[in-house]
Amino acid sequence: MKHFLIKYRFKDGSEAAWREQIGRFIAAVEADATLNGRISYRCMRADNGSGEYYHLAATADDEAGKALQSRDFFKAYTEETKRVSGGTVEVLPLAIVAETSARP
């Protein structure tokens, strides 16, 4: 499994509309028979008023990641993420060093 942290500061547009867009993206992933169950995606916002957003994504395997990247809805979402962040998106691949057995 591969994990990624996507981080940026929201800068442009309506945050409510952006959250709806995020929800539509997640719904599209879950509706895709090839991706459902193979892609995990969470979006969080810093609760300090800074406008910082953090997305945690995980792919079950390389093929799932490639399939996601091939989807038009992924390409559109990626472009919109760049737009709302003013082009400041960082995508960091993560490697798990250690973890608990519980996954809430």
Residue pairs with C-beta under 8 A, 6 or more apart in sequence:
1 58
1 59
1 60
1 61
2 58
2 59
2 62
2 65
2 93
3 56
3 57
3 58
3 93
3 94
3 95
3 96
4 56
4 57
4 58
4 91
4 92
4 93
4 94
5 54
5 55
5 56
5 90
5 91
5 92
5 94
6 54
6 55
6 56
6 57
6 81
6 89
6 90
6 91
6 92
7 52
7 53
7 54
7 55
7 89
7 90
7 92
8 52
8 53
8 81
8 84
8 85
8 88
8 89
8 90
9 50
9 51
9 52
9 53
9 85
9 86
9 88
10 18
10 45
10 51
10 52
10 53
10 84
10 85
11 51
11 84
11 85
11 86
11 88
12 83
12 84
12 85
12 86
13 83
13 84
15 51
18 80
18 84
21 77
21 80
22 43
24 73
25 41
25 73
25 74
25 77
26 41
26 43
28 71
28 73
29 35
29 36
29 39
29 41
29 68
30 36
32 67
32 71
34 64
34 67
35 64
35 67
35 68
35 71
37 60
38 59
38 60
38 61
38 64
38 67
39 57
39 58
39 59
39 60
39 64
39 68
40 56
40 57
40 58
40 59
41 55
41 56
41 57
41 58
42 55
42 56
42 57
43 53
43 54
43 55
44 53
44 54
44 55
44 56
45 51
45 52
45 53
45 54
46 52
46 53
46 54
53 85
59 65
59 68
68 74
69 75
81 89
82 89
